[in-house]
Amino acid sequence: MMPGITPSRSPKTLAEKLAVEGSTCPIPATHDRLAEVHHWWHQMAEWYHQPDPFRYRLGAFAQAARCVTLMRQTEKAVFESFDFYERRNRKLTHCCR
């Protein structure tokens, strides 16, 4: 478990229930989604030379990767302060315009 961070709620989703059991991860849904991204990354590498299967895996990878930030936002209650994320998000939004 991360020092000073205690999960502030019981697991509600299947991903959280599976990740919390025997785990000390304070953000289990985010962790689960990152594991999914990792899975699709390896699938894309395996099917790189086959256009259609690669394309299907690329779509699944992109979908999972987009959801990592959303999962992190839903679990922000475990952090004392989520300001680091909001500052970084503003900085990235400003520089990319």
N, C-alpha and C positions, 0 to 999 in steps of 0.2 A: 504494500500500500504506500502511496505517496505520503511523505511526512506532512502532517497538518491537514490532510484531506480525509474526511469521513463521508461515505455516501449518505445523503440526506433523505433517501427514500428507499422503499422496497422495490425489487424488480417487478416490472409490469409486463414486459414483452417476453417472448420466447428467447430472443437473443440475450436479454438481460438475465433471465433465469439460468440459462445455460452458462453464461460467462461468470455469473456471481458464484455459482456453486463451486466451492473449492478455489476460488480466485480472489485476488485482492485488487483487481482493476477497478478504479473509481468511475470509469466511464465505459462500461461494458458494451453498450450499443455501438459506440464509436469504434471500439476495439474490434467488435464483430464485423463491422462494415469494412474496416481496414483489412481484416483477414479475407473478406470476400474480394476486395480489390487485388490483394496478393494472389489469390486463386486465379482470377481472370488474367492477370499479368502472365502467369506461367502457362495458362491455356493459350494465350495469344502467341507466346514464344513457340509452343509445340506445334501450332497450326499455321505458322507464319507463311509457309509456301503453298497453302491451300486457300485461295481467295475467299470462297463463300464461308467456310467454317471460321476462318480468321475474322472476317467481317462481323459475323454473329458474336464472336467473343469480344471483339473491340467494342461493339455496342453495349454489351453487358458490363464490360470494364468501365466505360464512360459513365454509364448509369450509376454504378456503385460508387465510383470516385466522386461524382457530383453530390452524392448523399452523405459523404463523410462529414462535411461542414454542417449539414442539417442535423445529423446525429449529435455532433459536438454541441450545437446550440441547444438541443433538447436536454442535454445533460449538464448545462452550465451551472446548475444549482449546487453541484459538488465543490465548486471553486469558491473561495472566499470572495474573490474579485475576478470578474471576467473582463476587466478593463483592457488587459493586454490584447485580447482578441478584437475588441471594438477599435482600439487605437490602430492596430495593424490593418484591420479592414478599411478604415478611413484612409490610411496612408496608401494602400494598394488601389483603392477606388480613385483617389486623387491623382496618382501617378499614371494611371492607365487611361485617362480621358484624352 
